[in-house]
Amino acid sequence: MPTAPPREMPVQQHAALDEEERAARTITYGVGLVAGAVVLVLIIVVCARLVG
């Protein structure tokens, strides 16, 4: 049984893809900064409790 030839891929809009990737990177950096700040505060609290 022969298979059908592959279909044409849709045209990509490179400018729109670049903008979406830029926005996703900004969100990722923001989440990383918030997570880092939370970890830093937790470390400070744990160290303060051990010392005090």
C-alpha positions in Angstrom: 0.0 0.0 0.0 1.7 3.2 -1.1 1.8 6.2 1.3 0.8 9.7 0.4 3.5 12.3 -0.2 4.2 14.6 2.7 2.1 17.8 2.9 3.5 21.3 2.4 4.6 22.9 5.7 2.9 26.2 6.5 4.9 29.4 6.0 6.6 30.6 9.2 6.4 34.2 10.3 10.0 34.7 11.6 9.4 38.2 13.0 6.4 36.9 15.1 8.4 33.9 16.3 11.3 36.1 17.3 9.0 38.3 19.3 7.4 35.4 21.1 10.8 33.9 21.9 11.9 37.3 23.3 8.8 37.5 25.5 9.2 33.9 26.7 12.9 34.6 27.6 11.9 37.7 29.6 9.3 35.7 31.6 11.8 33.0 32.2 14.4 35.4 33.5 11.7 37.1 35.7 10.7 33.7 37.2 14.3 32.9 37.8 15.0 36.2 39.6 12.0 35.7 41.8 13.0 32.1 42.7 16.6 33.2 43.4 15.3 36.0 45.7 13.1 33.5 47.6 16.0 31.1 48.1 18.2 33.9 49.3 15.7 35.0 51.8 15.2 31.5 53.0 19.0 31.0 53.4 19.2 34.3 55.4 16.3 33.2 57.7 17.8 29.8 58.3 21.2 31.3 59.1 19.7 33.9 61.4 17.9 31.1 63.3 21.0 29.0 63.6 23.1 32.0 64.9 20.4 33.5 67.2 
